[in-house]
Amino acid sequence: MNEPTRRDFLKTTTPVVATLVTMQTGVFAAAAEEKKRPVIAFIGCGGRSQSLVEGFRGHADVAWTCDPDQGRANALKNKIGSRQSTDDLREVLSDDSVDAVVIATPDHWHAPAAILACDVGKHVYVEKPCSHNLVEGKLLVEAARRNKVTVQHGTQSRSNPFIVNAIQMLKEGMIGDVLMAKAWNVQRRANIGHSKPGEPPQSLDYDLWLGPAEHVPYQSNRLHYNWHWWHNFGTGDAGNDGVHDIDYARWGLGVEGLPTRVAGLGGKYYFDDDQQFPDTINCTYEWPGDGQIGQRKQLIFEMRIWDTNYPNNCDSGVEFYGTKGKMFLSKRGKLQVYNEKNQRIDNPKVKTEVALATNHQVNFLNCIQSGEKPNAEIAIGHDSSALAHLANATVRLGRSLTIDPQKQVVLNDSEANELLGRKYRADGHWSIPDLG
């Protein structure tokens, strides 16, 4: 059977969904009156979906579970009682009863699946990082805008009352003007060993799992979780765990968009295995502001995934440095504030507390119905994910990068710009985004 093209796929789904999009406001207004819960589908049924299910439980009805590993799709279906399971996301996107999809696939599927969902009028909750590479992140932001759908990024600290109100303290001037932030991700990851190509398990449709990515033979230490450490599929731990700390570091620093300069060092210092991404990174980003003194800002990201000696005795966190003090903040529930004489401030309090939805997933569902922007709206997610992509690129190349933030390209460095995109499979695939 001939493989359908992306254009063929969109042609078959668009007429139905076009009607849905036209009626969308009325549909959700009626749903609100009837107190009808949104209908969602899970695309990717591994560990993250297992966690996300709890956030959606009681607030949405699940129509589908979808995963190229049918065993995983069925396991999640049985756990949550979804109506159907499939290994092919096209079945999900063609179902006009589905209001939104939750994408918790490997990174190389994040943006392609999300863009397809946007293009057929479905709202999207996409796990972090929102993209495998910077180019696809830009395309996803454009798809969300073009189709006027809600897209929430899975950096859930944006809906964590503890983190949100600590950032609010920074905005209120608790430590003066914040000029620098240092984020870290330090933990002991596993050695994935050395392996050779073999046969995939019977439950896995490996060709579907590859999707738009360049074809490589199945190898046991490339999945399931270990895809994180391969250039073809993942973004390393900078994009996996590091993006959480990068995200709220950037938020508290008060910067938007891409930096103009990035410099980093790192590599594989510890693991003798097949991992392709660094196990050690030190990267610095600079935003110039208007160029005047007091406007330039710097973010430092440190990653060691072979260590258990943590800064501030905490595996992940951020230190913010302001003109009137310092704040240490961690998603682990730790907060310390010091004045400009390095004296600790006891029981720091926010002046105006920020009210939030029950959790990050409920915030997403609420925004589908209200039309408001979610807490981690996709442009926010793209800016934070882009910093992980830039860290990986500067370390891999071994040189600093100068960036045009508006065009989102590296200046005078074609090799760097290639790393900020990707090569797709040579035989084509219906999920490959239109690069314009």
GUBADO-998281 format. One record per residue (C-alpha): residue number from 1; residue in three letters; x, y, z. Coordinates in steps of 0.1 Angstrom, whole numbers, always signed. Example, Ala and Ser with C-alpha at 12.3 -4.5 7.8 and 13.67 -1.06 7.14 Angstrom:
// residues 2
k r x y z
1 ALA +123 -45 +78
2 SER +137 -11 +71
//
This chain:
// residues 436
k r x y z
1 MET +0 +0 +0
2 ASN +13 +35 -9
3 GLU +22 +56 +22
4 PRO -1 +87 +22
5 THR +16 +121 +21
6 ARG +12 +148 +47
7 ARG -9 +167 +21
8 ASP -32 +136 +16
9 PHE -36 +132 +53
10 LEU -46 +169 +58
11 LYS -70 +167 +29
12 THR -89 +138 +44
13 THR -92 +153 +78
14 THR -96 +190 +71
15 PRO -132 +191 +58
16 VAL -146 +175 +90
17 VAL -124 +196 +113
18 ALA -131 +228 +94
19 THR -167 +225 +104
20 LEU -156 +218 +140
21 VAL -134 +249 +140
22 THR -162 +271 +126
23 MET -185 +258 +153
24 GLN -159 +257 +181
25 THR -172 +287 +201
26 GLY -207 +274 +201
27 VAL -196 +239 +209
28 PHE -177 +249 +240
29 ALA -204 +274 +251
30 ALA -229 +245 +249
31 ALA -205 +222 +267
32 ALA -201 +248 +295
33 GLU -239 +250 +299
34 GLU -242 +212 +301
35 LYS -211 +209 +322
36 LYS -197 +186 +296
37 ARG -161 +176 +300
38 PRO -136 +181 +271
39 VAL -127 +149 +252
40 ILE -90 +143 +250
41 ALA -66 +117 +236
42 PHE -31 +106 +248
43 ILE -5 +103 +221
44 GLY +25 +85 +236
45 CYS +17 +62 +265
46 GLY +50 +59 +285
47 GLY +60 +73 +318
48 ARG +49 +109 +313
49 SER +14 +100 +302
50 GLN +11 +78 +333
51 SER +18 +109 +354
52 LEU -3 +133 +333
53 VAL -34 +111 +336
54 GLU -37 +121 +372
55 GLY -37 +158 +364
56 PHE -66 +153 +339
57 ARG -85 +128 +359
58 GLY -120 +140 +367
59 HIS -117 +170 +344
60 ALA -117 +154 +309
61 ASP -129 +122 +292
62 VAL -103 +101 +274
63 ALA -113 +88 +240
64 TRP -80 +74 +228
65 THR -47 +61 +239
66 CYS -21 +60 +211
67 ASP +14 +46 +209
68 PRO +34 +27 +183
69 ASP +40 +2 +210
70 GLN +5 -14 +212
71 GLY +13 -29 +245
72 ARG +18 +5 +260
73 ALA -13 +19 +243
74 ASN -34 -9 +257
75 ALA -19 -7 +292
76 LEU -28 +30 +295
77 LYS -63 +23 +280
78 ASN -70 -3 +306
79 LYS -57 +19 +334
80 ILE -78 +49 +326
81 GLY -107 +33 +307
82 SER -104 +51 +274
83 ARG -127 +42 +246
84 GLN -102 +30 +221
85 SER -65 +25 +215
86 THR -44 +26 +184
87 ASP -8 +27 +172
88 ASP -14 +54 +146
89 LEU -21 +90 +156
90 ARG -39 +97 +123
91 GLU -68 +77 +137
92 VAL -69 +101 +167
93 LEU -67 +132 +146
94 SER -94 +121 +123
95 ASP -119 +116 +152
96 ASP -141 +147 +153
97 SER -152 +140 +189
98 VAL -117 +147 +202
99 ASP -112 +183 +214
100 ALA -76 +181 +225
101 VAL -46 +158 +224
102 VAL -19 +153 +250
103 ILE +15 +146 +233
104 ALA +39 +127 +255
105 THR +59 +110 +228
106 PRO +97 +109 +223
107 ASP +110 +144 +215
108 HIS +114 +138 +177
109 TRP +76 +134 +175
110 HIS +66 +164 +197
111 ALA +64 +192 +172
112 PRO +54 +171 +141
113 ALA +25 +156 +160
114 ALA +15 +189 +176
115 ILE +16 +207 +143
116 LEU -6 +181 +127
117 ALA -30 +184 +156
118 CYS -31 +222 +153
119 ASP -37 +220 +115
120 VAL -69 +199 +121
121 GLY -82 +223 +147
122 LYS -73 +204 +179
123 HIS -59 +219 +211
124 VAL -26 +206 +223
125 TYR -9 +198 +255
126 VAL +27 +190 +245
127 GLU +54 +177 +268
128 LYS +87 +194 +273
129 PRO +107 +202 +253
130 CYS +80 +213 +228
131 SER +104 +205 +199
132 HIS +133 +183 +189
133 ASN +150 +213 +174
134 LEU +146 +251 +172
135 VAL +132 +252 +137
136 GLU +104 +228 +145
137 GLY +96 +249 +176
138 LYS +92 +280 +155
139 LEU +69 +261 +132
140 LEU +48 +249 +161
141 VAL +43 +285 +174
142 GLU +32 +295 +138
143 ALA +8 +265 +136
144 ALA -8 +274 +169
145 ARG -13 +310 +158
146 ARG -25 +301 +123
147 ASN -51 +278 +136
148 LYS -61 +298 +167
149 VAL -59 +268 +190
150 THR -47 +266 +226
151 VAL -12 +250 +231
152 GLN +1 +244 +265
153 HIS +38 +234 +272
154 GLY +46 +208 +298
155 THR +68 +231 +320
156 GLN +44 +227 +349
157 SER +63 +250 +372
158 ARG +43 +278 +355
159 SER +13 +265 +374
160 ASN +30 +256 +407
161 PRO +18 +281 +433
162 PHE +51 +279 +452
163 ILE +72 +287 +421
164 VAL +47 +312 +407
165 ASN +45 +333 +439
166 ALA +83 +332 +443
167 ILE +87 +347 +408
168 GLN +60 +372 +418
169 MET +83 +383 +447
170 LEU +111 +389 +422
171 LYS +87 +410 +400
172 GLU +77 +430 +431
173 GLY +114 +439 +437
174 MET +122 +416 +466
175 ILE +159 +415 +456
176 GLY +159 +447 +434
177 ASP +166 +444 +397
178 VAL +175 +408 +387
179 LEU +205 +409 +365
180 MET +218 +373 +366
181 ALA +204 +338 +372
182 LYS +222 +304 +376
183 ALA +202 +272 +370
184 TRP +214 +237 +375
185 ASN +204 +201 +368
186 VAL +226 +177 +387
187 GLN +218 +140 +392
188 ARG +231 +105 +386
189 ARG +218 +90 +353
190 ALA +222 +54 +342
191 ASN +249 +41 +319
192 ILE +231 +28 +288
193 GLY +260 +5 +278
194 HIS +270 -5 +243
195 SER +246 -23 +221
196 LYS +241 -35 +185
197 PRO +212 -34 +161
198 GLY +186 -61 +166
199 GLU +149 -70 +161
200 PRO +122 -48 +177
201 PRO +97 -64 +200
202 GLN +65 -77 +183
203 SER +43 -52 +201
204 LEU +63 -22 +185
205 ASP +57 -8 +151
206 TYR +92 +5 +148
207 ASP +86 +24 +115
208 LEU +57 +43 +131
209 TRP +79 +50 +161
210 LEU +106 +65 +139
211 GLY +81 +87 +121
212 PRO +98 +117 +105
213 ALA +133 +108 +120
214 GLU +162 +95 +99
215 HIS +160 +58 +96
216 VAL +184 +39 +118
217 PRO +181 +2 +127
218 TYR +163 -7 +159
219 GLN +187 -10 +189
220 SER +176 -20 +224
221 ASN +194 +9 +242
222 ARG +177 +35 +219
223 LEU +143 +31 +236
224 HIS +121 +33 +254
225 TYR +135 +59 +278
226 ASN +170 +58 +263
227 TRP +159 +77 +232
228 HIS +167 +108 +252
229 TRP +204 +104 +247
230 TRP +204 +100 +209
231 HIS +207 +130 +185
232 ASN +181 +115 +162
233 PHE +154 +113 +188
234 GLY +161 +133 +219
235 THR +176 +165 +233
236 GLY +198 +152 +260
237 ASP +192 +161 +296
238 ALA +193 +198 +288
239 GLY +160 +193 +270
240 ASN +147 +166 +293
241 ASP +151 +178 +329
242 GLY +172 +209 +324
243 VAL +145 +228 +305
244 HIS +124 +230 +337
245 ASP +151 +249 +355
246 ILE +160 +269 +325
247 ASP +123 +279 +321
248 TYR +118 +294 +355
249 ALA +153 +309 +356
250 ARG +144 +327 +324
251 TRP +111 +337 +338
252 GLY +125 +352 +370
253 LEU +153 +369 +351
254 GLY +126 +387 +332
255 VAL +138 +380 +296
256 GLU +118 +371 +266
257 GLY +128 +357 +232
258 LEU +162 +343 +223
259 PRO +195 +357 +237
260 THR +220 +374 +214
261 ARG +251 +354 +226
262 VAL +256 +319 +238
263 ALA +288 +302 +249
264 GLY +293 +268 +264
265 LEU +317 +240 +272
266 GLY +310 +204 +280
267 GLY +309 +168 +266
268 LYS +310 +132 +279
269 TYR +332 +134 +309
270 TYR +319 +103 +328
271 PHE +299 +78 +308
272 ASP +316 +53 +286
273 ASP +285 +41 +267
274 ASP +265 +48 +235
275 GLN +250 +81 +247
276 GLN +256 +109 +221
277 PHE +247 +139 +242
278 PRO +269 +156 +268
279 ASP +268 +144 +304
280 THR +284 +177 +314
281 ILE +275 +212 +303
282 ASN +283 +248 +314
283 CYS +265 +273 +292
284 THR +260 +311 +295
285 TYR +234 +332 +277
286 GLU +232 +370 +273
287 TRP +203 +393 +266
288 PRO +215 +428 +258
289 GLY +182 +447 +266
290 ASP +186 +482 +252
291 GLY +224 +480 +256
292 GLN +225 +503 +285
293 ILE +241 +495 +319
294 GLY +215 +478 +341
295 GLN +196 +463 +311
296 ARG +220 +435 +301
297 LYS +211 +401 +317
298 GLN +228 +368 +319
299 LEU +217 +332 +325
300 ILE +241 +304 +334
301 PHE +230 +267 +330
302 GLU +250 +239 +347
303 MET +244 +202 +341
304 ARG +261 +172 +355
305 ILE +242 +139 +351
306 TRP +269 +118 +368
307 ASP +270 +135 +402
308 THR +251 +135 +435
309 ASN +268 +165 +451
310 TYR +243 +192 +446
311 PRO +245 +230 +449
312 ASN +226 +241 +479
313 ASN +220 +204 +487
314 CYS +194 +203 +459
315 ASP +195 +185 +426
316 SER +178 +212 +406
317 GLY +173 +249 +413
318 VAL +180 +285 +404
319 GLU +199 +313 +421
320 PHE +187 +348 +412
321 TYR +211 +377 +418
322 GLY +196 +412 +421
323 THR +209 +446 +429
324 LYS +195 +443 +464
325 GLY +199 +406 +473
326 LYS +198 +370 +462
327 MET +171 +343 +460
328 PHE +175 +305 +458
329 LEU +145 +288 +445
330 SER +139 +251 +436
331 LYS +109 +232 +423
332 ARG +117 +208 +452
333 GLY +99 +233 +474
334 LYS +130 +252 +487
335 LEU +132 +290 +489
336 GLN +158 +312 +506
337 VAL +161 +350 +502
338 TYR +191 +371 +513
339 ASN +194 +409 +514
340 GLU +223 +428 +498
341 LYS +244 +422 +530
342 ASN +239 +385 +525
343 GLN +217 +383 +556
344 ARG +189 +358 +553
345 ILE +153 +372 +552
346 ASP +130 +350 +574
347 ASN +96 +341 +560
348 PRO +97 +362 +528
349 LYS +61 +370 +517
350 VAL +46 +379 +484
351 LYS +26 +412 +484
352 THR +0 +401 +458
353 GLU -6 +364 +457
354 VAL -13 +349 +423
355 ALA -44 +328 +420
356 LEU -41 +296 +400
357 ALA -61 +267 +386
358 THR -59 +233 +404
359 ASN -29 +222 +383
360 HIS -12 +227 +349
361 GLN -35 +203 +331
362 VAL -67 +220 +344
363 ASN -53 +254 +334
364 PHE -50 +240 +299
365 LEU -86 +228 +299
366 ASN -99 +260 +313
367 CYS -81 +280 +286
368 ILE -96 +259 +259
369 GLN -130 +270 +270
370 SER -122 +306 +280
371 GLY -99 +314 +251
372 GLU -73 +329 +275
373 LYS -36 +320 +272
374 PRO -24 +291 +293
375 ASN +3 +296 +318
376 ALA +30 +279 +296
377 GLU +16 +291 +263
378 ILE +36 +277 +234
379 ALA +56 +308 +226
380 ILE +69 +306 +263
381 GLY +76 +269 +258
382 HIS +95 +275 +226
383 ASP +117 +302 +241
384 SER +127 +280 +270
385 SER +132 +249 +248
386 ALA +153 +269 +224
387 LEU +178 +276 +252
388 ALA +183 +238 +256
389 HIS +188 +235 +219
390 LEU +214 +263 +219
391 ALA +232 +247 +248
392 ASN +235 +214 +229
393 ALA +246 +232 +198
394 THR +274 +254 +213
395 VAL +288 +224 +232
396 ARG +287 +201 +202
397 LEU +304 +227 +180
398 GLY +329 +238 +207
399 ARG +324 +275 +199
400 SER +302 +304 +210
401 LEU +272 +315 +189
402 THR +259 +350 +180
403 ILE +222 +350 +174
404 ASP +196 +372 +156
405 PRO +167 +369 +180
406 GLN +141 +382 +155
407 LYS +150 +358 +127
408 GLN +160 +331 +153
409 VAL +191 +321 +134
410 VAL +228 +320 +142
411 LEU +248 +346 +124
412 ASN +276 +336 +100
413 ASP +275 +299 +111
414 SER +257 +275 +87
415 GLU +269 +245 +106
416 ALA +252 +258 +138
417 ASN +220 +265 +119
418 GLU +220 +230 +106
419 LEU +222 +217 +141
420 LEU +192 +239 +150
421 GLY +171 +220 +124
422 ARG +173 +183 +115
423 LYS +176 +158 +87
424 TYR +144 +138 +80
425 ARG +141 +103 +67
426 ALA +151 +101 +30
427 ASP +120 +82 +19
428 GLY +97 +110 +31
429 HIS +69 +107 +57
430 TRP +34 +121 +62
431 SER +44 +137 +95
432 ILE +74 +158 +82
433 PRO +65 +195 +88
434 ASP +63 +218 +59
435 LEU +94 +239 +62
436 GLY +80 +266 +39
//
